[in-house]
Amino acid sequence: MKRINNSVIALSLFIGIANANAQEKRTLTLDEAVQLGIQNSKNLKIDAAKIEEATADLLEAKNRQLPELKVSGSYMYLPMKPNVDIKLPGVSPGAGGPEIHQVLYGSANLSVPIYSGGRIKYGIQSAKYLVEASKLSTENDKIAIAYNVAQAYNNLFKANQSIKVFEENLAASQKRDETFLKMENNGLIARNDRLKANLQTSNIELQLLEAKNNYNIANINMDLLLGLPETTELEIDENYIEEGSEVKPVDFYVNEAKENRKDLQALVQQRKAAELGTKAAKAENLPSIAFTGGYVAADIPKFLTVYNAVNVGVGISYNLSNIWKENSSLKQSQAREKQLAATDELLNDNIKLEVNREYQNTDYSKKRIAVFEKSAEQANENYRITKNKYDNGLATMTELLDADAAQIAANVGVINAKADAALAYRKLLQTTGTLTIK
């Protein structure tokens, strides 16, 4: 029985050590986290595929201006003797023809576009604009990802700092409980007061558990966002909340957004492509002209042989049904132009709203720091005074514990306010399209 118990203990220790080793620790700055987030983003992989698709469309448009060369050939076996009636001078109708059992035929046709009403040219330029629009959309998504990583990084920072504050206060509260227990045993305080202090300790323990739970969730979320193993424990740079600069007037950020927003620039490229699409649709009503050339060879044994039948010329193609059919492609393209114009107006309005909103949030967040710092100073001083009064019998246990709880909340509030201000400034930069991706 002892051997079994010893084996179980050894196995438990081995599993515990293995788990401890399996959990990798990694220190990351915010810039490093952003880079990892961009490298492992599933959305950017989709964007890359969209760029490839747009590039393929451009290649297809360019191919339309290249010559078309088609070669065909066929061999036919005739199991039955065909009836051949040669209507040539000097040949009587119904005269017996040669025995024909096989036919060989081959041809080559070349077509080089000369004029297509501009459809090819407009198609190529339109496809170029759409490739550029896809690339700009990708840049816009990168900025969004950079902010999402910063947001996750911020949540991890706040949870980690809250744990430190609660652990520090829990240690102090547990030490106070030990002191109060001795005082109760010596008849210096009532049991009820000692139990109030114990209840305060339990509340701090619950807050600590909640903070650790939030940290674990934030850590897993960060791991998934960065493409790291879920067991990776991240240690963050605590100095990142000091980043930022003085906030400039709101007009500065509105102008920055107009110049740097990638989604706005992508929409400009899409509008250019739509304009060319309208021109290409109008060109549908124009004829197409192409240089043509061909080569034909045929061999019907015992009857006919043709070689070097070369032909060259100019071909004109025009769809006469355009005379009575309405150009639906033109109407669709014009509707697309109107849609994109309205989208442009809406996007500009939304950008102004976003920039102004985040500017106000940034200003508000910075002001909150000063208020929370003042509250923390007041709460710490209030606790010091209340503790002094309590030690001199001038304050109740309830007043002391209330002052302690207020002190904890105020100190946590300062940390959260600073973190929220740093994040709010990054959100403002995101709305202007100037969030730095190093």
C-alpha positions as CSV (number, residue, x, y, z in Angstrom):
1,M,0.0,0.0,0.0
2,K,2.9,2.4,0.8
3,R,4.5,1.6,-2.5
4,I,1.2,2.5,-4.3
5,N,0.9,5.8,-2.4
6,N,4.6,6.7,-3.1
7,S,4.0,5.9,-6.8
8,V,0.9,8.2,-6.9
9,I,2.8,11.0,-5.2
10,A,5.8,10.6,-7.6
11,L,3.4,10.6,-10.6
12,S,1.6,13.7,-9.3
13,L,4.9,15.5,-8.8
14,F,6.0,14.5,-12.3
15,I,2.8,15.8,-13.8
16,G,3.1,19.1,-11.8
17,I,6.6,19.6,-13.0
18,A,5.7,18.8,-16.6
19,N,2.8,21.3,-16.5
20,A,5.0,23.9,-15.1
21,N,7.5,23.4,-17.8
22,A,4.8,23.3,-20.5
23,Q,3.7,26.8,-19.7
24,E,6.0,29.0,-21.6
25,K,6.6,32.6,-20.4
26,R,7.2,35.3,-22.9
27,T,7.8,39.0,-22.5
28,L,6.3,41.2,-25.2
29,T,6.3,44.9,-25.9
30,L,3.2,46.3,-27.6
31,D,5.0,46.8,-30.9
32,E,6.1,43.2,-30.9
33,A,2.6,42.1,-30.1
34,V,1.2,44.1,-33.0
35,Q,3.7,42.6,-35.4
36,L,2.8,39.1,-34.3
37,G,-0.9,39.9,-34.6
38,I,-0.4,41.1,-38.2
39,Q,1.7,38.1,-39.1
40,N,-0.8,35.6,-37.9
41,S,-4.1,37.4,-38.7
42,K,-6.6,35.2,-40.5
43,N,-8.3,38.4,-41.9
44,L,-5.1,39.5,-43.6
45,K,-4.7,36.1,-45.2
46,I,-8.2,36.6,-46.7
47,D,-7.1,40.0,-47.9
48,A,-4.0,38.6,-49.5
49,A,-6.2,36.2,-51.4
50,K,-8.4,39.1,-52.5
51,I,-5.3,40.9,-53.8
52,E,-4.3,37.8,-55.8
53,E,-7.8,37.6,-57.3
54,A,-7.7,41.3,-58.3
55,T,-4.2,40.8,-59.8
56,A,-5.5,37.9,-61.8
57,D,-8.4,40.0,-63.1
58,L,-5.8,42.6,-64.2
59,L,-3.9,39.9,-66.0
60,E,-7.1,38.8,-67.7
61,A,-7.8,42.4,-68.9
62,K,-4.2,42.7,-70.3
63,N,-4.6,39.4,-72.1
64,R,-7.4,40.9,-74.1
65,Q,-5.0,43.2,-76.0
66,L,-2.8,40.2,-77.1
67,P,-3.2,38.3,-80.4
68,E,-5.5,35.3,-80.4
69,L,-4.1,32.3,-82.2
70,K,-6.2,29.2,-82.5
71,V,-5.1,26.0,-84.2
72,S,-7.5,23.1,-85.0
73,G,-7.2,19.9,-86.9
74,S,-9.4,16.8,-87.5
75,Y,-9.3,13.4,-89.0
76,M,-12.4,11.6,-90.2
77,Y,-12.7,8.1,-91.3
78,L,-15.6,7.3,-93.8
79,P,-16.7,3.6,-93.4
80,M,-19.0,3.9,-96.4
81,K,-18.3,5.2,-99.8
82,P,-19.8,8.7,-100.1
83,N,-21.8,9.9,-103.1
84,V,-19.7,12.6,-104.7
85,D,-21.3,14.7,-107.4
86,I,-18.6,17.0,-108.9
87,K,-20.2,19.9,-110.8
88,L,-17.3,20.9,-112.9
89,P,-17.3,21.7,-116.7
90,G,-16.5,18.5,-118.6
91,V,-17.5,16.2,-115.8
92,S,-20.8,14.4,-116.3
93,P,-23.2,14.3,-113.3
94,G,-23.3,11.0,-111.5
95,A,-20.0,9.8,-112.8
96,G,-18.2,7.4,-110.6
97,G,-16.0,9.2,-108.2
98,P,-12.9,8.0,-106.4
99,E,-12.9,5.8,-103.4
100,I,-12.8,8.1,-100.4
101,H,-12.4,6.6,-96.9
102,Q,-10.6,9.4,-94.9
103,V,-10.4,13.1,-94.7
104,L,-7.6,15.2,-93.0
105,Y,-8.2,18.9,-92.2
106,G,-6.2,21.5,-90.3
107,S,-6.4,25.3,-89.9
108,A,-4.8,28.1,-87.9
109,N,-6.5,31.5,-87.3
110,L,-4.9,34.6,-86.0
111,S,-6.7,37.7,-84.7
112,V,-5.0,40.9,-83.5
113,P,-7.3,43.5,-82.0
114,I,-6.9,46.9,-83.6
115,Y,-9.9,48.9,-82.3
116,S,-12.5,47.9,-79.7
117,G,-14.0,51.2,-78.8
118,G,-11.7,51.5,-75.8
119,R,-13.1,48.5,-74.0
120,I,-9.7,46.8,-73.6
121,K,-7.9,50.0,-72.5
122,Y,-10.7,50.9,-70.0
123,G,-10.7,47.3,-68.7
124,I,-7.0,47.3,-68.0
125,Q,-7.0,50.6,-66.2
126,S,-10.1,49.7,-64.2
127,A,-8.5,46.5,-63.1
128,K,-5.4,48.4,-61.9
129,Y,-7.5,50.7,-59.8
130,L,-9.2,47.7,-58.2
131,V,-5.9,46.1,-57.4
132,E,-4.8,49.3,-55.7
133,A,-8.1,49.4,-53.8
134,S,-7.6,45.8,-52.5
135,K,-4.1,46.8,-51.3
136,L,-5.4,49.9,-49.5
137,S,-8.2,47.8,-47.9
138,T,-5.5,45.5,-46.6
139,E,-3.6,48.4,-45.1
140,N,-6.8,49.6,-43.4
141,D,-7.3,46.2,-41.9
142,K,-3.7,46.2,-40.6
143,I,-4.4,49.4,-38.7
144,A,-7.6,47.8,-37.3
145,I,-5.7,44.7,-36.2
146,A,-3.0,46.9,-34.6
147,Y,-5.7,48.6,-32.5
148,N,-7.4,45.2,-31.6
149,V,-4.0,43.9,-30.4
150,A,-3.5,47.1,-28.4
151,Q,-6.9,46.7,-26.8
152,A,-6.2,43.1,-25.8
153,Y,-2.7,44.2,-24.5
154,N,-4.5,46.9,-22.5
155,N,-6.9,44.4,-20.9
156,L,-4.0,42.1,-20.0
157,F,-2.2,45.0,-18.4
158,K,-5.2,46.1,-16.4
159,A,-5.9,42.6,-15.1
160,N,-2.2,42.1,-14.2
161,Q,-2.0,45.4,-12.3
162,S,-5.3,44.7,-10.5
163,I,-3.8,41.3,-9.3
164,K,-0.8,43.1,-7.9
165,V,-2.9,45.7,-6.0
166,F,-5.3,43.0,-4.6
167,E,-2.4,40.7,-3.6
168,E,-0.7,43.6,-1.8
169,N,-3.9,44.5,0.0
170,L,-4.7,40.9,0.8
171,A,-1.4,40.4,2.5
172,A,-1.9,43.6,4.5
173,S,-5.5,42.5,5.4
174,Q,-4.4,39.0,6.5
175,K,-1.7,40.5,8.7
176,R,-4.3,42.8,10.2
177,D,-6.6,39.8,10.8
178,E,-3.7,38.1,12.8
179,T,-3.3,41.3,14.9
180,F,-7.1,41.6,15.5
181,L,-7.2,37.9,16.6
182,K,-4.5,38.5,19.2
183,M,-6.4,41.7,20.3
184,E,-9.6,39.7,20.6
185,N,-7.9,37.0,22.7
186,N,-6.6,39.7,24.9
187,G,-10.0,41.3,25.2
188,L,-9.1,44.5,23.5
189,I,-11.7,44.2,20.6
190,A,-15.0,42.6,20.3
191,R,-15.4,39.3,18.3
192,N,-17.9,41.1,16.0
193,D,-15.2,43.6,15.0
194,R,-12.7,40.9,14.3
195,L,-15.3,39.1,12.1
196,K,-15.9,42.3,10.2
197,A,-12.2,42.4,9.4
198,N,-12.2,38.8,8.3
199,L,-15.2,39.5,6.0
200,Q,-13.2,42.4,4.4
201,T,-10.3,39.9,3.8
202,S,-12.7,37.4,2.2
203,N,-14.0,40.2,-0.1
204,I,-10.5,41.0,-1.1
205,E,-9.8,37.3,-1.8
206,L,-12.9,37.3,-4.1
207,Q,-11.7,40.4,-5.9
208,L,-8.3,38.8,-6.4
209,L,-9.9,35.6,-7.8
210,E,-12.0,37.6,-10.2
211,A,-8.9,39.6,-11.3
212,K,-6.9,36.3,-11.9
213,N,-9.8,34.9,-13.8
214,N,-9.9,38.1,-16.0
215,Y,-6.2,37.8,-16.5
216,N,-6.3,34.2,-17.6
217,I,-9.1,35.0,-20.1
218,A,-7.2,38.0,-21.4
219,N,-4.0,35.9,-21.7
220,I,-5.7,33.2,-23.7
221,N,-7.4,35.8,-25.9
222,M,-4.0,37.4,-26.5
223,D,-2.3,34.1,-27.3
224,L,-5.0,33.3,-29.9
225,L,-4.8,36.8,-31.4
226,L,-1.0,36.6,-31.8
227,G,-1.0,33.0,-33.0
228,L,0.9,31.7,-29.9
229,P,0.3,28.4,-28.0
230,E,-2.6,28.8,-25.6
231,T,-0.3,27.8,-22.7
232,T,2.0,30.8,-23.3
233,E,2.0,33.2,-20.3
234,L,2.6,36.7,-21.5
235,E,4.5,39.3,-19.5
236,I,3.8,42.8,-20.8
237,D,5.7,46.1,-20.7
238,E,4.2,48.1,-17.9
239,N,5.7,51.4,-19.3
240,Y,3.5,51.4,-22.4
241,I,0.8,53.4,-20.6
242,E,3.2,56.4,-20.5
243,E,3.2,56.5,-24.3
244,G,1.3,59.2,-26.1
245,S,1.7,62.9,-26.6
246,E,-0.2,66.2,-26.2
247,V,-3.5,66.1,-27.9
248,K,-3.8,68.7,-30.7
249,P,-7.0,70.5,-31.8
250,V,-9.7,68.3,-33.3
251,D,-9.4,69.9,-36.8
252,F,-5.8,68.6,-37.0
253,Y,-7.1,65.0,-36.6
254,V,-10.0,65.5,-39.0
255,N,-7.5,66.7,-41.7
256,E,-5.2,63.8,-40.9
257,A,-8.1,61.4,-41.4
258,K,-8.9,62.9,-44.8
259,E,-5.3,62.5,-45.9
260,N,-4.5,59.1,-44.4
261,R,-7.6,56.9,-44.1
262,K,-6.9,53.9,-46.3
263,D,-10.6,53.0,-46.6
264,L,-11.3,56.5,-48.0
265,Q,-8.4,56.1,-50.4
266,A,-9.6,52.6,-51.5
267,L,-13.1,54.1,-52.2
268,V,-11.4,56.7,-54.4
269,Q,-9.8,53.9,-56.5
270,Q,-13.1,52.1,-56.7
271,R,-14.9,55.2,-58.0
272,K,-12.2,55.6,-60.6
273,A,-12.7,52.0,-61.7
274,A,-16.5,52.5,-61.8
275,E,-16.0,55.6,-64.1
276,L,-14.0,53.5,-66.5
277,G,-16.6,50.8,-66.3
278,T,-19.2,53.3,-67.5
279,K,-16.9,54.3,-70.4
280,A,-16.4,50.6,-71.3
281,A,-20.1,50.0,-71.2
282,K,-20.7,52.9,-73.6
283,A,-18.1,51.3,-75.9
284,E,-20.3,48.2,-76.2
285,N,-22.3,50.2,-78.9
286,L,-19.2,50.6,-81.1
287,P,-17.8,48.1,-83.6
288,S,-14.7,46.1,-83.1
289,I,-11.9,45.9,-85.7
290,A,-9.2,43.3,-85.8
291,F,-6.4,42.2,-88.1
292,T,-7.0,38.6,-89.2
293,G,-4.9,35.9,-90.7
294,G,-5.3,32.2,-91.3
295,Y,-3.8,29.0,-92.8
296,V,-5.8,26.0,-94.1
297,A,-4.6,22.6,-95.1
298,A,-6.7,19.7,-96.3
299,D,-6.0,16.2,-97.6
300,I,-8.7,13.9,-99.1
301,P,-6.7,11.0,-100.6
302,K,-7.3,10.2,-104.3
303,F,-9.5,13.3,-104.5
304,L,-8.2,16.7,-103.1
305,T,-5.1,18.1,-101.6
306,V,-4.8,21.8,-100.3
307,Y,-1.6,23.3,-98.9
308,N,-0.4,26.9,-98.2
309,A,-4.0,28.3,-98.3
310,V,-3.0,31.5,-96.4
311,N,-5.4,34.3,-95.9
312,V,-5.0,37.8,-94.4
313,G,-7.4,40.6,-93.9
314,V,-9.3,42.9,-91.6
315,G,-12.4,41.8,-89.7
316,I,-15.2,44.1,-88.5
317,S,-17.6,43.0,-85.8
318,Y,-20.8,44.8,-84.8
319,N,-23.8,43.6,-82.9
320,L,-26.8,45.0,-84.7
321,S,-29.1,44.1,-81.8
322,N,-27.6,47.1,-80.0
323,I,-29.8,49.2,-82.2
324,W,-33.0,48.1,-80.5
325,K,-31.7,46.7,-77.2
326,E,-31.0,49.1,-74.2
327,N,-27.5,49.0,-72.8
328,S,-28.1,47.3,-69.5
329,S,-24.3,47.2,-68.7
330,L,-24.3,51.0,-69.0
331,K,-27.2,51.4,-66.6
332,Q,-25.6,49.0,-64.1
333,S,-22.3,50.9,-64.2
334,Q,-24.0,54.3,-63.8
335,A,-25.9,52.9,-60.8
336,R,-22.6,51.6,-59.4
337,E,-21.1,55.1,-59.7
338,K,-24.1,56.7,-57.9
339,Q,-23.8,54.1,-55.1
340,L,-20.1,54.7,-54.6
341,A,-20.6,58.5,-54.7
342,A,-23.2,58.2,-51.9
343,T,-20.9,55.8,-50.0
344,D,-18.1,58.4,-50.2
345,E,-20.3,61.1,-48.7
346,L,-21.5,58.7,-45.9
347,L,-17.9,57.6,-45.2
348,N,-16.7,61.2,-44.9
349,D,-19.5,62.0,-42.5
350,N,-18.7,58.9,-40.5
351,I,-15.0,59.8,-40.4
352,K,-15.8,63.2,-39.0
353,L,-18.1,61.6,-36.4
354,E,-15.5,59.0,-35.4
355,V,-12.7,61.5,-35.1
356,N,-14.7,63.9,-33.0
357,R,-16.0,61.1,-30.8
358,E,-12.6,59.6,-30.2
359,Y,-11.1,63.1,-29.7
360,Q,-13.7,63.7,-26.9
361,N,-13.0,60.2,-25.4
362,T,-9.3,60.9,-25.4
363,D,-9.7,64.3,-23.7
364,Y,-12.1,62.7,-21.2
365,S,-9.7,59.8,-20.5
366,K,-6.8,62.2,-19.8
367,K,-9.0,64.2,-17.4
368,R,-10.1,61.1,-15.6
369,I,-6.5,60.3,-14.7
370,A,-6.2,63.5,-12.7
371,V,-9.5,62.9,-11.0
372,F,-8.6,59.3,-10.0
373,E,-5.1,60.4,-8.9
374,K,-6.7,63.0,-6.6
375,S,-9.2,60.5,-5.4
376,A,-6.4,58.0,-4.6
377,E,-4.5,60.6,-2.6
378,Q,-7.6,61.4,-0.7
379,A,-8.5,57.8,-0.1
380,N,-5.0,57.0,1.1
381,E,-4.9,60.0,3.4
382,N,-8.4,59.1,4.6
383,Y,-7.3,55.6,5.4
384,R,-4.2,56.9,7.2
385,I,-6.3,59.3,9.3
386,T,-9.0,56.7,10.0
387,K,-6.4,54.1,11.0
388,N,-4.9,56.6,13.4
389,K,-8.3,57.4,14.9
390,Y,-9.1,53.7,15.2
391,D,-5.8,53.0,17.0
392,N,-6.8,55.8,19.4
393,G,-10.3,54.6,19.9
394,L,-11.9,57.5,17.9
395,A,-13.2,55.5,14.9
396,T,-15.2,52.3,14.5
397,M,-14.1,49.1,12.8
398,T,-16.7,49.8,10.1
399,E,-15.2,53.2,9.3
400,L,-11.7,51.6,9.1
401,L,-12.8,48.9,6.8
402,D,-14.7,51.3,4.6
403,A,-11.7,53.5,4.3
404,D,-9.6,50.5,3.4
405,A,-12.0,49.4,0.6
406,A,-12.2,53.0,-0.7
407,Q,-8.4,53.0,-0.8
408,I,-8.2,49.8,-2.8
409,A,-10.8,50.9,-5.3
410,A,-9.1,54.3,-5.8
411,N,-5.7,52.8,-6.5
412,V,-7.1,50.3,-9.0
413,G,-9.0,53.2,-10.6
414,V,-5.8,55.1,-11.2
415,I,-4.2,52.2,-13.0
416,N,-7.3,51.6,-15.1
417,A,-7.7,55.3,-15.9
418,K,-4.1,55.5,-17.2
419,A,-4.5,52.3,-19.3
420,D,-7.8,53.5,-20.7
421,A,-6.2,56.9,-21.7
422,A,-3.4,55.2,-23.5
423,L,-5.9,53.0,-25.4
424,A,-8.2,56.0,-26.2
425,Y,-5.3,57.9,-27.8
426,R,-4.5,54.8,-29.9
427,K,-8.1,54.7,-30.9
428,L,-8.0,58.3,-32.0
429,L,-4.9,57.5,-34.1
430,Q,-6.7,54.6,-35.7
431,T,-9.6,56.8,-36.7
432,T,-7.2,59.1,-38.5
433,G,-5.4,56.3,-40.2
434,T,-2.1,57.2,-38.6
435,L,-1.7,54.5,-36.0
436,T,1.9,53.4,-36.3
437,I,2.7,49.9,-37.3
438,K,6.4,49.3,-36.8
